[in-house]
Amino acid sequence: MDLQKYVDGFHNMTCIVSVEKAEIGHHGEVRIAAVNKPFRDAIASMDIPRSRTAKFVPDTLYDMYMPKDIGFEGLFARAALGKKSVNTHIHIPAKDIWLNISILPVEYETADKGYCAYTCEECTVSDVDLISESSADVLKTCIKLHGTDDFRSTLKDIIKDIRHICGSEVCTIMEIDFNAETCEVLATDVMPGSRLKRVTQFTNIRFYDIAASWLDTIGDSNCLIVRDERDMEYISRVNNPWYLTLEEAHVDSVVMLPLRYNNEVLGYIWATNFDTRNTLRIKETLELTAFFLASEVASYKMMKRLEMISYTDMLTGVNNRNAMNNKVSSIVEGTEPFDLPYGVIFADLNGLKTINDTKGHHFGDLLLKKAALVLQEVFSDDDIYRAGGDEFMMIVSGCTRESFEDKLEQLKECASDPDGVCFAVGSYFDDEGCNIRNAMRRADENMYADKQLFYTVHPERKAR
């Protein structure tokens, strides 16, 4: 059969793919046997890494011209060896385009190879909605995000819907921050009775390192599909640390997509131990979900950042005065649960103005940062606020008088160096549930008295 003549008959970008035969249920190498002019022109215009080539050479491994994707290898094998037609859609985040892809069996084979035609054309997400069997499910699910007042709670509903659509044991959405090197599970849903080990149950590893490694494993593709032992063997070769966690968790299959927005990976969505009989539908479902979800996660991260800036003192990292005022107001109005009894502590940094005047504000800022670290060590489980320039306030709720006094003693031991971090401390313990503003006033008065005593003993530290 003249494969070149055959492929030249296609109008859309098309290539002929050969798949090497192997034992039943498996396949060997996947190569591109021939391409038409639109495909050849596309190769010439691609931003192809140096490890690949921009000039087409017949019978070259397919991943010289397109991202290596073990999921797509399975689709090629299904068409070339199983003689089943495949139609699907993929999203190319870098160009923000969708492709309508068809993989058609070619009625030609050799003793060791089967052949299929891979053809694609650009489409829009609305086209995908009209064509995809999974679109109705996805749209019903993702529309819940619009206008929600509780993003995290809505995500839990969505991930439950997606897990049922995928027929999987566990479905998860994770946020990742590559700058801070942190990752956080935003929502997960687990099939009743499942014994699958989840991400949050791995305590012997830093899971961020595993999550960060997924980028290289997924590579240039937009989806990773692991369906069987052969795919697992591939993961064991290219990402053995992750493979070991999959093995420990008793994962047999996983389909995963990165959540990309403006060419930035914000997180991942994945389903484990999914219904491999419906791999294509599940891939489409997650791809559409990821498309809609990425912008919502981006907005969520932006709001978290704005909230952090709004309520955090950027110099010391503790809560700022705005956060303190809101906390006190919510306690007074009864809109926030508050455990009794409680104690309030005011701590004023002695000698800060003298440091600023004699050594400069840089040294004063360093002293404030050290002071905040002391407070975070002593009050690690409590609310800490920078109430003013050199003044901090702590609220210790749900404590006994004894535990409250213990913390006070720890603070005084850690912050009583006249030449370093030294606090004037005032406190008030309330075991009767009086108005917190009254408790704050009493603690502030006690702090002022302690500060006067400090400057009586150390007059040289008093600003002039």
N, C-alpha and C positions, 0 to 999 in steps of 0.2 A: 504493500500500500504506500502511495506517495503521501506521506504525512504533511509535507510542506504544501502541496497542492490542496490538501484537505483543509488545513488551517487558513490558507489564503481565502477560502470561501466565506469566512466569518467577517462581518462588518465591524463588530465590537472588538476591543482588545482581547485577543485569544491566544492561548498556547496549548500545545499538546504535551501532556505529562505522561511519563512512563513510570510504572510502579513495579519493582522487582518482586517476583513471587517468592513466597517462603512457606513455612508450614502453615496448616490451616489456622485461620484466625490471626495471622501475622503477615507482615510485608517487609520487603527489604528496602533498598535505596529508592528515593523518589527523584526523578530527573526531568528536565524540560527537553523534550525531543525536537520541537519546532515551534516557531512563533510567527504570527502575522505582522504586517507592517505597523499597525497601531501599537502592538505590544513592543516591537523593536524600538519604535519612537519613544515609548514611555520609558524603556530601559535607558535610552540615551539621555533622557532629561532628568532621571532620578538622581537624588543626592545619595549615591551609593558609597558605603564605606570602602576603604582601601582593600579590605579583605575580600571584596567582591570585584566584579568587573562590569564596566558599562558596555562592553561589546559582547553580543550574544554568541555563544559557542554551543552548537547542538550537543545534546546529551550531557549537559552540565547539571550538577546537583541543583535542585530547585532553590535552595537557600542562598545561592549566589545572586539571585535576582529578586527575591522576596523574603520577608522575615521567616526564620525557622519557627514552625508552629506544629507541635506534635498533634494537635487537634486537627489541623488541616491535612496533615499526612494521612490521618485516618479517613478523612473525607475523600481524598484522592484514591486511597485504596478501596474504599467502598464503591466508587464509580468504576475504576479501572479493573479491579479484580472481582468485585461483587456484582458488577453490571447494574448498579442502582444509580439513578439520577439524583443529584443533590442541588437544592436551591436554598440560599441563605443570604444574610445581609451582614456586613461588618461596618463598623465606624472607624474612620481614620482620624484620630484626635488631632494630629499635627496639622492636617489640612481642613479639619472640621467638615468632612464629607462622609457620606454613606455610599457603599457600593452594593449593588445587587449582583450576586455571584451565582453562576450556574456551573456545575461540574457534571459533564455528560459522558457516559460510557461510549467508547469508540469500538465498533465491531471489528477489532483487529487485535491480534496478540501474537506473541512469539512463544517459544518454549519456556522462556524465563521471565517474560514481562507482559503486563496488561497495559492498556492505554486509555486515557480519558482526555476530554477537551475542557479546559478551564477558561471561562469567559466572564467578563464583568463590565458593568456600566455604572456611571455615577447616578445616584438618586437622592431624594430628600428624605428626611425622617418621616414626613407625612406619607410618602410612598410606602415606607416600611410599615407604617400603621395600617395602611389599606391592605397590604399583602400578608403581613405576618399573622399567624394563628395566635401568637402569644400577645399581640398588641393590646387587645381588650383587657386582658388580665393586668398587664403592666400599667396601662393608663388608669384603670380603676384604682390600682394600688398607689401609684405615684401622685395622683391628684390629691390624695390625703395630705400631702406635704404643704400644699398651697393654703396659706392663711392659717396654718396651725399655730396655736399659742404654746404648744409643748412639743418641741422638735424631737427630743429624745423619746418621749412616750409614743409619738406618731411613728417614729422609726421602728419601734418594737412591733407595732401593728403591721407595718410594711414587711418587715423581715419574716414575720410569721406567714403572711400571704405568699411571699416568694418561696419560702421553704416548702409550702404545700404545692405550689406550682412545679417546683423542681423535684418533688418526691424525695427530698434529701433528709438525712438524719439531723444535720445541723446546717444552719445558714447564718452568716455573720457579716456585719458591716464594721470595718475598722478604719479609724482615722490615724494618719501617720504624719509626723512632723520631722522632716529630715534635718532641719536646723537644730532643733532641740534634742534630736535623737530619742524621740518618745513615740509610743503608739498607744492607742486607746480603743477598746471595743465600744462602739457606739450602740450597737444592738445585736442581739443574737437570739435565735429560736432553736429549740432542741426538741426532737421527736420524743414523746413520752416513752420512757423505758430505755432510751439510748444510753449506752455505756461509753460512747465515744468521748475521749479526753479532749477538753476544749483548751483554747489558747490561754485563758486565765488560770488554768490548772497546772501549767508548767512553771514550777518554782525553781528549777535547777539551772535555768538558762535566762539570758536577757532576751526576751522575745523580740525586742526591736531589731536586733541583729538578724534574726530569721526573716522578719517582715521586710527589712531593707534589702535582703538578698533576693527577694522575689522579683525585683526590677530586672536584674540580670537574667533570671530564669525565664521571665516572660519575654525579654528582649524587645525587638521591634514590633512584636505582635500586640494585639489588644485583648487577647484572651488566652488562658492556659487551660487545657483540658487534659486531665489524667483519668483514663477510663479503665485501665487494666494493668496486669503485671508488666507488660512490655513498656507501657508509659511510666510505670513506677521505676523500672530499671533505668530508664532515661533520666528521671529525677535523681536517682541515686548516684548517677555519674556526674551530672552537671551541678547538683546542689545537695551534697550528701548530708550536711547538717539539718536541712529542712526534711530530707527524706527520713532521717532517724526520728524526727518528731512525728511525722506521718505514721511511721511504723509503730511507734510507742502509743500513738492515739488510736490505732486500729482503723486507719483510714484506708479504704479500698479505692476510692475515686474522689476526685475534686475538680471543680470547674471554678476558675478565679479570673476576675477582671480588675484592673486598676481603675480607680475613679480619677479621671483626668479632667482638669479645667484650666483653660488658657495654657496648655502644654505643661501644667504642673500636676504631679501625682499627689492627690490629697488623701488617698486611702485605698482600700480594696473592698470588694464584695465577693464572697465565695460560698459555694454549697459543697458539702462533703457527703460522701456516700449517697450520691444522687441516682436517679433512675437512668441508667446508661442507655436504656432502650429509646429514650427521648432526648438524646444528646443535643441534636440540632435545635429543637424547640427550647431546651433549657439554655443553650448558648444565646439564642436570640432574646429570650426573656431577660437574662442577666445583662445582656448588652444594652437593651433598651432601658432597663432599670438604671444601669450605670450612667447612661447618657443623661437621664432626667435627674438622677440623684447627685451627680457631681456638682452642679451649680448650687444645689441646696446645701451640700456640705461646705462648699466654699463660703456661702453666706453665713452658715453657722460658725465657721472658724473666724470669719471677720467679726461677727457679733461677740464671740468669746474674747477676741483680741480687744475690741472696743470696751467691753465690760471690764476686762483686766486693767486697761489703761484708766478707766473711769474710777475704779475702786482700789487701785494699787498705788502706793507711794513708789515712784520710779527710782528713787535713790536707794531706799533701804529694802524694798521688796515686801514690806508688810502692808496691811490695809491702810488706806489714807483717811483723812477727816471726813470725806464724803461718805465713805463706807461706814464710818463710825456713827455719823448722824443718822443714816438710814437704819442701821442696826438698832440704835436707841429708840428711834421713832416706832419701829416695828414691834419692839418689846412693850413700849408704852401703850400702843394701840392694840396689842394682843393679836397681831397678824402673823406672828412667828412664834413657834413653840420655844419655850425657855424654861430650862430645868432649874428648880430651886433645891436647896439654898444656893446662893451665888456670892461672889466677891468681886469687887472692883479695885484695881490698882492703878495709880498714876505714878509714872517714873519720869523724872525730869533730869536730863543729862547735865551734870554740874560742869561749869567751866567752859562750855562750848563757845560762848562769845569771846572769852579771852583767847582761846585757840585761834578763832577766826581773825582776831585783831592782831595777834602776835606772829602767827605762822601762816595765815592765809586760809581761805575758804576750802582749798583742796584738802588740807589737813583736818579741817572741821568736818568735811564730808566723810573722810575716812573714819573719823571717830564715830559719827552717826551710824555708819555701816557696821562697825564693830559692836556698837551698842545694840543694834537690831539683832545681830547674830547671838548675842548673849540672851536677849529676850526670847528668841526663837528656840534656843536650847532649853531654857527653863519652862517656857509656856508653849511647848510643841503641840499640845492638843487644845490650845485655847485661842481665843480671838485676840489679836494684837493690832493696835492702831497707832499710827503716828498722828497725834492730835494737833500738833503744832510744830514749830521749828525744832525745839529740843525736847518736846514732851511726848510721851507715849502713854497709852492707856490699854490695860488688859481687862477682859471680862472672863472670869472663871466661873462657869455655870455647872450646876449639879455636883457640887463638891461638899465635903465636910469642913468644919472649921479647922480641924487638925490638918487635913491635906492642903487647905488654903494657906495656913501658917507655914507649912513645910516649904511651899513654893516661895513664899516671901523670904524665908531664911536662905533658900538657894540663891535667890536674886541678890540679896545683900552680900552673900559670900562671893558671888561672881562679879559684882559691880560695886566695889568699895575702894578701888585704887585711885587715890587723889590725882595721880599722874597719868591715869588711863581712863577706862570706862568707870565712871562713878555716878550713880543715880541718887537723887533725892527721892525717897519713896513714901507714898501715902496710900493707905488702904482702908477699905470698909467692907466688913462681912455682914451680909444680910440673911438671916435665917427666919425672917418674919414676912418677907415678900413685899417690902415697901417699894415705892416708886424708884426706879433705877436712877432717875435724875437726882434724887436726894442722895442716893448712895454715891454717885459721882461727885456731888458737891462736898460730901463729908471726906471722901478719899482725897480730893484736891486740896482741901484745907489741911489735912494731915501731911500731904506732900510739901506744901508751902512751909509748914513748921519745920520739917526735916531739912529743907533747903536752907532756911535761916540758920539752923544749927551748923550745917556744913560750912557756911561762909563765916560763921563765928570762929570755928576751929581753923579754917583755911582762908583767912582774909586775902591772901595773895592771889587766890583764884577768882576773886570777885571782879567783874568787869568794871572799869572806871570810865 
